[in-house]
């Protein structure tokens, strides 16, 4: 095989091994999930100059990380990851998240085989050796340039147990679909019994959280959409009845990153038991809805929940659930919690009966919940938007 034909090698050419669970991801900002730029991980000045020169010609804005630690927060969300041969071993030892779209890059050696073993350890799909692989790499960089459509993301949180957050979250996703959007609802409560039950899909085959327990980094949108239980434009990523007490942080970030890219709206139904995954979800969603029953003790509990959640989310508003046994008004609750009121949720016995039969809330588009969700989709501007890559 000639030197030129060794310039670019596909991942399929060498033996695959099962994906290893990735290392922990500390925190990922909303910007990191929303805006994908190519990431170059290298400390080799020569390779850095070569790749940045190609990026400049391709119009790609490449972010550079000089070591695995600096790369970790962007590794899963970058549109393309280029790992220099000089840091490939260090990245493998650091257990960065396994993901598609990883290319091992280096300067063409005078002789010898490409670094197959490094590519395999890293989970790289291609090896690009410069300068012979420059044209191919320029094409990959060019493909990462341009506007990207990303979906909206909202978290729903109960001020206390039984507040009605799950009903609102599911109603919001169902309403978005009724209004012509594609919606993904993510079950962020390991103690909730599984959102698939809400839709009557507990017997439907498909991927659930245990199947993502060792997933990290980006997840392919078509693959996830095909694997999740769903119907039409609605999909659900649910816990099952045998999940552990926590959700994997890396898997949560991977799922939310994929939700951004593949659905118009992602709704995350969160537990009040804040763990790393739920705090990370709060930090990357566009807005958080706090559902609070119009009761004194519920307001006291919600105040603590709101205080903790506001440390991680920059935008939160209040939905008050009636009735109010003590005559607390929604505006009084809003003032007490220091949160803007976006709506009230009135009792609908038909919803509770429907849930027992696997009928999702707001499915018929009628009633107070459907009306509230329709207004929230509009008021919170829960629609896709275009950002620069």
KOLBA-186885 format. One record per residue (C-alpha): x, y, z; residue in three letters. Coordinates in steps of 0.02 Angstrom, whole numbers, plus 32768, in hexadecimal, padded with zeros to 4 digits. Example, Ala and Ser with C-alpha at 12.3 -4.5 7.8 and 13.67 -1.06 7.14 Angstrom:
! KOLBA-186885
82677F1F8186ALA 82AC7FCB8165SER 
This chain:
! KOLBA-186885
800080008000UNK 804980A97FCFUNK 806881388046UNK 7FDD81A17FF9UNK 7F5A811A8011UNK 7F86811480CAUNK 7F5D81CC80E1UNK 7EAA81B0811CUNK 7E688111816CUNK 7DB680E9819DUNK 7D8B80A58248UNK 7D37801081F4UNK 7DE07FD481B5UNK 7E1A7F9C8260UNK 7DCF7F3082E6UNK 7D477F7D8351UNK 7D397F5E840BUNK 7CA47F82847BUNK 7C98803784B4UNK 7CE18054855FUNK 7C8380C085DAUNK 7CC6817185D2UNK 7D0F81D48660UNK 7CA9825386C0UNK 7C7782F78670UNK 7C78838386EFUNK 7BFD83FC86A1UNK 7BCA842E85F2UNK 7B8484DA85CFUNK 7AEB84FC8565UNK 7B60854884E4UNK 7BC284A784DAUNK 7B26844484B2UNK 7ADB84C78441UNK 7B6F84F983D6UNK 7BDD8473838AUNK 7C8B84A28351UNK 7D17842E831EUNK 7D8F840783ACUNK 7E4A83E88395UNK 7EA683938423UNK 7F6283A5840EUNK 7FFD83F0845CUNK 806783DA83BFUNK 808F84878374UNK 80AF844182C6UNK 800B83E082C1UNK 7FAF8474830BUNK 7FED84E78280UNK 7FC0846881FAUNK 7F0F844C8237UNK 7EEA8504825BUNK 7F27852F81ACUNK 7EAE84B08163UNK 7E2384F081D3UNK 7E4185A3819AUNK 7E35856E80E4UNK 7D95850D810AUNK 7D44859A816EUNK 7D3A852E8209UNK 7D4B857B82B6UNK 7DB084F78312UNK 7DBF84F483CFUNK 7E6684B58411UNK 7E84845384B0UNK 7F3B843484E3UNK 7F12839C8550UNK 7E8483228579UNK 7E4D83848612UNK 7E30842185ABUNK 7DD683BA8526UNK 7D5D835E8597UNK 7CCE83DB85A1UNK 7CC883F384E3UNK 7CF3834384ADUNK 7C4282FF84A9UNK 7BED83948455UNK 7C6D83C683D1UNK 7C3483AC831DUNK 7CDB835782F7UNK 7D6983228369UNK 7E1D831D8329UNK 7E9782CA83A1UNK 7F5082DF8380UNK 7FBC82448382UNK 8023829B8408UNK 7F9182998484UNK 7F3381FE844BUNK 7F7B819184D4UNK 7F5782158559UNK 7EA38229851AUNK 7E89816D8521UNK 7ECC816685D3UNK 7E5B81F88604UNK 7DC4819185CBUNK 7D76821D8568UNK 7CC481F38530UNK 7CB28179849FUNK 7C5B81D1840FUNK 7C4F81D28351UNK 7CAB825282E8UNK 7D5A823A8333UNK 7DEF824682BEUNK 7EA2821F82F0UNK 7F14829D829AUNK 7FD082A58288UNK 806082CE8214UNK 808482468194UNK 811781DC81D0UNK 81A481B58158UNK 818180FC816CUNK 8120808181D4UNK 8069805981EFUNK 7FE680D88228UNK 7FC480D582E4UNK 7F38805582DFUNK 7F45802C8397UNK 7F2C80E183CBUNK 7E9680F58358UNK 7E47805983A1UNK 7E61808E8455UNK 7E198139842DUNK 7D8480F883CAUNK 7DB981638335UNK 7D5B81498292UNK 7DEA81858223UNK 7EA481A68226UNK 7ED9823F81C2UNK 7F93825381A5UNK 7FD182F98161UNK 7FFB833A80E4UNK 7FB682AD8078UNK 7F1082AB80D6UNK 7EFD836880D1UNK 7E7A836D8049UNK 7E0B82EE80A0UNK 7E1E83458149UNK 7DF683EF80FBUNK 7D5583A380B8UNK 7D2483648165UNK 7D49840E81B1UNK 7CE684678129UNK 7C5183F58149UNK 7C4D843081FEUNK 7C3484E681CAUNK 7B8C853981B9UNK 7AEC855B8219UNK 7AA784D18286UNK 79F384BF82B9UNK 79E284958371UNK 7948846D83D5UNK 790684C18470UNK 791B846B8519UNK 78B3848285B6UNK 78BE842D8661UNK 7825841086CEUNK 783C8400878AUNK 77C283E38818UNK 77C7845388B1UNK 779983BC8918UNK 776A830788F9UNK 76C882F08899UNK 76C883A4885BUNK 7697837287ABUNK 773D83928755UNK 773782EF86F2UNK 7688831386B4UNK 76BE83C0867AUNK 775E837F862AUNK 770282F885C8UNK 76768370859AUNK 76F583EC8559UNK 7748836A84E9UNK 76A0832984A9UNK 766683DB8486UNK 770584058427UNK 76E5837083B5UNK 763083A4839DUNK 767284508367UNK 76E0840182E2UNK 778583EE833EUNK 77F08355835EUNK 78008338841AUNK 786E82CD8489UNK 784382B68540UNK 78D1827F85B2UNK 78AF82278656UNK 7922827786D6UNK 78D482288770UNK 7918817B879BUNK 7892816B8822UNK 7800819987B2UNK 77D280EB8774UNK 77F7810E86BDUNK 77AA818B8645UNK 7782810085CAUNK 76F080D4863EUNK 76A581818623UNK 7697815E8568UNK 766480A98579UNK 770980728529UNK 774E800785B6UNK 773C7F6E8547UNK 77887FC284AEUNK 78377F888484UNK 78BA800F847DUNK 794E806084D1UNK 7940809B8585UNK 79BA80E58602UNK 7A0F80408632UNK 7A3E802A857BUNK 7A9780D38581UNK 7AEF80B28625UNK 7B9980A785D1UNK 7B7A81268548UNK 7BD981CA8546UNK 7BF7825484C9UNK 7B8D82708430UNK 7B0481F683FFUNK 7ACD81E9834BUNK 7A24823C8332UNK 79DE81BB82B7UNK 7A1B812B8323UNK 79CC817183C1UNK 792A81A2836AUNK 791880F28324UNK 794280A083CAUNK 78CE8100843FUNK 781980D08461UNK 77AA814E840CUNK 771D81748397UNK 772681EB8305UNK 778682888335UNK 778C825D83EFUNK 781481F68442UNK 783881CD84F8UNK 78D981A08550UNK 7898814A85EBUNK 78D680F68687UNK 789B8045869FUNK 78637FF0873EUNK 79107FAA8765UNK 797C80468753UNK 79FB807487D7UNK 79E5810B8849UNK 7A47818287D7UNK 7A5781A8871EUNK 7B0481A986CEUNK 7B41825B86B7UNK 7B97823A8610UNK 7AFF81E185CBUNK 7A8D827185FEUNK 7AFC82F185A8UNK 7B088282850EUNK 7A4B826F8506UNK 7A2C8329851BUNK 7AAD83558497UNK 7A5582DE841FUNK 79AC8326844FUNK 79EB83D3841EUNK 7A1D83978372UNK 79918320834BUNK 78EF83658395UNK 7898840D8391UNK 78758404844BUNK 78C3839C84D5UNK 78668397857AUNK 78C383558613UNK 7859831886A5UNK 78CC832C873CUNK 78CC82E887EBUNK 78DD835A8883UNK 796782E588BFUNK 79F383458869UNK 7A8182D7882DUNK 7B0C82FE87B1UNK 7AA182D0871BUNK 7A0D833D874EUNK 7A7D83D18779UNK 7AD383C086D1UNK 7A2983BC867CUNK 79F6845B86D6UNK 7A9484B0869BUNK 7A77848C85E2UNK 79BB84A685CFUNK 7979854B858DUNK 78F6855D8614UNK 78B5850686B0UNK 780084FB86E6UNK 77E184E387A0UNK 7735849887C8UNK 76F484C48876UNK 764C849588C4UNK 75F285298912UNK 761184EC89C3UNK 767A85368A50UNK 76EA849E8A6EUNK 7701848789B2UNK 773C853B89A4UNK 77B885238A32UNK 77FD848789DEUNK 780284DB8935UNK 7868856B897BUNK 78F684F289A4UNK 78E8849C88FCUNK 78EB854288A0UNK 798385808901UNK 79E884E788D0UNK 79AB84E2881CUNK 79D1859A87FFUNK 7A8885788823UNK 7A8A85138781UNK 7A07855E870EUNK 7A01861086D3UNK 7948861586A7UNK 78B985D58712UNK 780085FB871DUNK 776E85BE8784UNK 76D38558875FUNK 7658855087F0UNK 75E684B98802UNK 753984D68847UNK 74CC84C288ADUNK 75058530893DUNK 74BE84EB89E1UNK 7503857F8A44UNK 74D485FF89C0UNK 758A86218990UNK 7587867D88EBUNK 76038656885FUNK 764487098866UNK 766786FA8921UNK 76C9865A8900UNK 772686AF8873UNK 7759873F88E4UNK 778B86CA8971UNK 77FB86618902UNK 783C86F4889CUNK 7810869D87F8UNK 77A986DD8766UNK 770086898753UNK 76DF864086A6UNK 763E85E386C7UNK 75CE857D8738UNK 75A484C5872DUNK 74F38496875DUNK 74BC83EB8798UNK 747D8376870FUNK 743F82CE8755UNK 7433828A86A3UNK 74F182978691UNK 750F8228872AUNK 749581A786E7UNK 74E681AD863CUNK 759481948684UNK 755A80F086D2UNK 752C80B78622UNK 75CD80F385D1UNK 757B818D8582UNK 75F8821D8582UNK 75BE82C685C7UNK 7581834D854DUNK 757882CE84C0UNK 74CD830A8484UNK 750183C18486UNK 747083F184F7UNK 7467842785ADUNK 74CA84998621UNK 756F84398612UNK 756C843A8554UNK 754384F48556UNK 75D2851985CEUNK 764F84B2856AUNK 761B850684C8UNK 763A85AF8517UNK 76E185798563UNK 7722853D84BAUNK 76FE85EC8478UNK 772F86548510UNK 77D485F8852FUNK 77FB85F98473UNK 781A853D8474UNK 784C852A83BFUNK 78EC84FF8362UNK 796785888339UNK 79FF859982C9UNK 7AAB85BE8310UNK 7B5585CF82C1UNK 7BB9853082CAUNK 
